[in-house]
Each structure stands twice: as structure tokens, then as C-alpha cells.
Amino acid sequence: MRVLHGSLDVSARGNAAYLQARRYLCRDPIERSILSKLENAPHEIHLRLNSRNDDSYDPNTRTIDWDPRSALRTTRGGRQSPALGLAHEADHATVASAVRDADIVRRIPAYDNLEERRVILGSERHAALTLHEAVRHDHRGRCYRVATPTSR
């Protein structure tokens, strides 16, 4: 069974985790705007939950993979919640495809590509500061398990 949040398709099993992350992220105005774009996109976007530390976005299927219990320890020892991982992928999903596609091919040391750098230094950094989470200085880190989408 699926639950629709406008254009965002979430499994019924994952809906509570999504709603918890959404409430938390909406404390940041930029994330609130990104989630609004996600839920009001001109096409359906799928949110697929997993338990494999896999946070990613596939533009070919318009699917965000998200592990709601996978937090991130940054390379400088800080901690980020799974909710912030969802926010990161939502930014990838809502940017214009021409921008994302052009930025993916431009390689940037430490960030892999310009698209990752754009998200990490942009919306992710803003939300991290608003929510009192660690900021990243690269596209690296180590995953670890937590109890909830907003735990660190």
C-alpha cells in the first residue's frame, strides 16, 4: 500500500518515518521549500525506504532511496541525522534536470562533482546550521545506526 503526499509516493510502512523527518526538516525554511517542491512536482517522485545505509536519488526512475535509521558521522567527527540525508536527496530530486546533469559531469575534489558540492554547501549546510547538526566539508563520512529519523 502507498501513501501520496501530493506528487510524492511513500510506502505505507515508511510513512511515519517520512512524516517525522518532514516535521523536523520543516523547521528550516529552505528545506520546507524543497519538501514543498517535492510534494508538488509536475511528476510523481517515489520514496523507497531501505535498511542498507543507502541514501541516493535515481533521476531515471525519479526514486529517492532513504534509510531512515542511517545517520552520518562526518569526516571531521560531526553527526548528521537520517532526516538530513533525506533532505540532501530531496534537493537532488527537485533541482532542474539540466542543472543537475551538467553539474554531475563536473568533477570536484572532495565532493565528487559540482552537484554534490552544490547541495552540501547549499541547502544541506543551511539546514544543518538551523537544526544544530554538523556541517560537511566533503562528500564523505561513515554511516551508523540510530533509533529514529531525527536521531544523531
Secondary structure, 3 states (H helix, E strand, C coil): CEEEECCEEEEHHHHHHHHHHHHHHCCCHHHHHHHHHHHCCCCCEEEEECCCCCCEEECCCCEEEECCCEEEECCCCCEECHHHHHHHHHHHHHCCHHHHHHHHHCEECCCEEHHHHHHHHHHHHHHHHHCCCCCCCCCCCEEEECCCCCCC
